[in-house]
Amino acid sequence: MTNVFISDTKKGVKQAVEEIFSNLEKDGLEFKSSKDIYIKVNGINIYPHVHTSPEVLEAVIEYLKNKGGKIHVMENASQCAITRVVFATTGYKEICDKLGAEAIYLDEEDTKTFEFKGKPSAKDDPKGYNLKTFRLPETIVKIIENRDNYTYINLPKFKTHCMARVTLGIKNQWGYPQHEDRGKDHNFNLHSKLVDVYEYIRPDVTIIDGTTGTIHGHYPPIAFNDRQIIKFDILIGGRDTLSVDVVGARIFGMTLNDVPHLKIAQKRGLGEGILSNINVVGKDLDEYKEKYEWDLIQQFPEDVKIVKGKDLVCIEGCQNNTLNCLQLCAYDAPESFKGGWFIIMGKGHDDNLVEQLKEEGYKKGLVVGFCAVDEVGEKLRKEFGKRNVYFSGDCNNLLETLSAEIALSGVNAVALLPNVPIDRYLELIAEARKHGTTALF
């Protein structure tokens, strides 16, 4: 049976990390010939509770220093974020400097092109909306092409996810494709494409940071933290990432059938996904009786009209990406937020949509996603004017969506930066640009 280990962090994060690695080494973990170790954190953004705990990262590096090789900590942050900024503001860079690890900003590297293995056919995708290829940074290419030489440690955060159901070990690899190559794939095809990337680069070890867990997950508004952040006080580790994710999903109250990308990975033979075939050491899963929510908290400003197409709206893209951004603007900057605008998403809209909006007094808004832009975008711009109707392309262009919602609502973007001095923020952005960042920001 595949082993998955759970350690209690109430006795101290350092002790829990040492316990996890001790069990993994007894389970057969061997460090690769080069001795070089690459650690992938979940450094999605600077928002609290969404990224791997700096304390967990520090304890992992301290343990691995005794293995004799060079340690590298790498990430390519989410859209609307720059990795260099995330490392500086979360404390990752300070930890790396203190412990002699190299910080690698994957958004600043050259890339190589790969194919999505589960890509839709031309018949299923006649307009070419779903990207058939994607680019990976040179460090990841090096690891893929010399897989037996490097030890790869995966350190995701314990979160449900409003588009992927959970974001744990497998989804943590979605940080590798370039920003421009992610948005077109955040639709109903997302689940298979998460597994496509994972199939190219599978970790030697995955350790989920469950010191806290995020529910209703993705970018939890700070205003909702009391409803979305839960202390679990655990680390979940194993050599089979799929098994680790299945155990993590079970702690959230989910089965394999609840998480499409885990089910796809099981069908492709990329690990053990059947819970009864996984030996869980350290905790009795029967302790976890609650089923936690993965979808967004269903709270949105009443004075923003949300119109969904009747034929198709992808929760993995134009719906929940857009609604999550709306929550950030409305509830983390309530003093400046103004409604009175519309959001149009999906396909299958009423022929008299424009007339309905006019009758209700709407004059400006956002059309988000390929489907809605193609179907009603130009009609809305013709009626209300190009300056009043914003388009967000792709299926999940976080930058275009958030920028449009900030402009429509009158929110000052600085209000959405949690506890970061603006001067320091701008310095880091300038430094990243000097080094050629490809981040969409």
FENWOTA-V38036 format. One record per helix or strand. SS is the DSSP state (H for helix, E for strand). FROM is the first residue (numbers start at 1). TO is the last residue. Records with the same first field share a line. If there is no record, write none. Layout:
BEGIN
SS->FROM-TO, FROM-TO
END
This chain:
BEGIN
E->2-8, 37-41, 71-75, 102-105, 111-115, 133-137, 151-155, 157-161, 165-167, 177-177, 205-214, 229-238, 278-281, 304-308, 312-312, 341-345, 347-347, 365-368, 389-392
H->9-11, 13-26, 54-67, 83-90, 92-99, 106-108, 138-145, 147-149, 171-175, 179-181, 183-185, 190-200, 222-228, 241-251, 256-258, 260-267, 275-277, 285-287, 315-332, 353-359, 370-384, 386-388, 398-409, 413-416, 422-434
END
